[in-house]
Amino acid sequence: MPRYIFITGGVVSSLGKGLASAALGSVLQARGFKVRLRKLDPYLNVDPGTMSPYQHGEVYVTDDGAETDLDLGHYERFTGVPARKSDNITTGRIYWNVLQKERKGDYLGGTVQVIPHITNEIKEFIASDNGDADFVLCEVGGTVGDIESLPFLEAIRQFGNEVGLKNALFIHVTLMPYIKTAGELKTKPTQHSVKELLSVGIQPAILLIRADREIPVEERRKIALFCNISQERVIPALDVSSIYQVPIAYHKEGLDDAVLKYFEMSAPKPNLSKWESIVHKIEHPEGEVTIGVVGKYTALLDSYKSLSEALTHGGFANNVKVNLSWLNSEIFEKNDSLHLLENVDGILVPGGFGERGTEGKIRAVQYAREHKIPYFGICFGMQMAVIEVARNCAGLNDVGSSELGKYGNPVVGLMTEWMKGNEVEKRDDKGDLGGTMRLGAYPAKLTPGSLVHKIYGTDQISERHRHRYEVNTTYKKQLEDAGLIFCGMSPDGRLPEIVELKDHPWFVGVQFHPELKSKPFEPHPLFTSFIKAAVAQSRLV
């Protein structure tokens, strides 16, 4: 049976529980253990698929087609363990499952209640699909004290008792604020947060204390005394300049040693040389480039978390620092704003939904094409590139996407059916929005001799998708005559996956989301190549 580690958070939100979980998982991996990481989210949405990125950051998509919390991206990037549908559950999904069982009569006429039915459903999720993992790390979303998280806290309390406290460990992440006027770090918020956790029957065995400066020994002793744990289990989690320093920092502070000691386990010291190598690249780059990211959710950068990390990984592969210039696409709808792109070495238009800012994205594409600046269009960014070429190179009039309105030449249109494995998926414009897109991993065949074929070095690829509109192949010949090459197609030849532009140093659009598969130790080849092109561009300026 695996050991279970539950990570909760207190005092305030956004303390980095996801990163803490990912970092701990990676260090346990480095000590020879197999890990599985999952997220329990307390909101009522069935999944984050219909939520605005401003509400909850990016939606992370798994190979098996789940729309999940962005923390699963941290888990996968840090550990390399592919995330699955079974790694993320929400209150909405839990209640959905229970109510479906009630409608079928599975509860034999009994009254359906939070305890035991909701908590049992949560416990079943925690215990399922763990394979041969030595450790299962479960992060509980939200902040202790929130009414939404109470069923999850009750469920993990019960679960700990059922598997035995030698098989379940509770880690609580809290904040230790520095009060400038008093010149002191304060322990009281942590004390109150632990008291709140104790009120639901959970005694944390390890406290991970976030702080922006060193925590004196006396303060750690005070926390240990009032929170009823040993001082060696009060672990500082100090701010670092890069998230990739976190595994090294947590090991240095003894987090993994405290975990193994709790479980009465032993293992060799971890080899963290790969993390040290990444940190060295961050601290000693051989150059730098600037990428202009033209999107519509730039006010909340968590909307593009995997994207920003993938660009950073591309920098690692080229030994350069990647500076990101976040540009709201709406500003490019004004004639005097394109000068903001003059000093970038590459332009990237990411995914998105809806009409707002689309004309600005198209103008950014046009600028990249005309000025021979490396361009990378992802999902919606590919569609905007196709529209730009159709309008300005292919000579088509009244061009657009049916997502955005009615056009005489809808070069991008709603998918009504496609193959998923051996089954046909069908959709229409009157259906539900949640979970109805083309989701998850799909294969694509690459054209030999094309730029992307050289980048990937293979004839067929598999990438993750999240979209419901596709480039209309009715216009394929006209677009190719204008210089836009369809160099990646679905195996049946019906769905365009990748386009590239002739006579341009680097101009690629992809219908999928390559950023979701990039890792610091395995930068995605498209991002590696894009940053390489940006480096070459920077030397031309």
ZIHUSUL-V247618 format. One record per run of one state. SS is the DSSP state (alpha for helix, beta for strand, coil for the rest). FROM is the first residue (numbers start at 1). TO is the last residue. If there is no record, write none. Layout:
ss->SS from->FROM to->TO
ss->SS from->FROM to->TO
This chain:
ss->coil from->1 to->2
ss->beta from->3 to->9
ss->coil from->10 to->16
ss->alpha from->17 to->30
ss->coil from->31 to->34
ss->beta from->35 to->41
ss->coil from->42 to->47
ss->alpha from->48 to->50
ss->coil from->51 to->52
ss->alpha from->53 to->56
ss->coil from->57 to->59
ss->beta from->60 to->61
ss->coil from->62 to->66
ss->beta from->67 to->68
ss->coil from->69 to->70
ss->alpha from->71 to->79
ss->coil from->80 to->84
ss->alpha from->85 to->87
ss->beta from->88 to->90
ss->alpha from->91 to->104
ss->coil from->105 to->113
ss->alpha from->114 to->127
ss->coil from->128 to->134
ss->beta from->135 to->140
ss->coil from->141 to->146
ss->alpha from->147 to->163
ss->coil from->164 to->167
ss->beta from->168 to->175
ss->coil from->176 to->177
ss->beta from->178 to->179
ss->coil from->180 to->183
ss->beta from->184 to->185
ss->coil from->186 to->187
ss->alpha from->188 to->198
ss->coil from->199 to->205
ss->beta from->206 to->211
ss->coil from->212 to->216
ss->alpha from->217 to->227
ss->coil from->228 to->230
ss->alpha from->231 to->233
ss->beta from->234 to->238
ss->coil from->239 to->242
ss->alpha from->243 to->253
ss->coil from->254 to->254
ss->alpha from->255 to->262
ss->coil from->263 to->272
ss->alpha from->273 to->283
ss->coil from->284 to->287
ss->beta from->288 to->295
ss->coil from->296 to->300
ss->alpha from->301 to->318
ss->coil from->319 to->320
ss->beta from->321 to->328
ss->alpha from->329 to->333
ss->coil from->334 to->337
ss->alpha from->338 to->341
ss->coil from->342 to->345
ss->beta from->346 to->349
ss->coil from->350 to->357
ss->alpha from->358 to->370
ss->coil from->371 to->373
ss->beta from->374 to->378
ss->coil from->379 to->379
ss->alpha from->380 to->392
ss->coil from->393 to->398
ss->beta from->399 to->401
ss->coil from->402 to->408
ss->beta from->409 to->414
ss->coil from->415 to->416
ss->beta from->417 to->420
ss->coil from->421 to->422
ss->beta from->423 to->426
ss->coil from->427 to->437
ss->beta from->438 to->446
ss->coil from->447 to->450
ss->alpha from->451 to->456
ss->coil from->457 to->459
ss->beta from->460 to->467
ss->coil from->468 to->468
ss->beta from->469 to->471
ss->coil from->472 to->472
ss->alpha from->473 to->481
ss->coil from->482 to->483
ss->beta from->484 to->489
ss->coil from->490 to->495
ss->beta from->496 to->501
ss->coil from->502 to->506
ss->beta from->507 to->510
ss->coil from->511 to->513
ss->alpha from->514 to->517
ss->coil from->518 to->518
ss->beta from->519 to->519
ss->coil from->520 to->521
ss->beta from->522 to->522
ss->coil from->523 to->524
ss->alpha from->525 to->540
ss->coil from->541 to->541
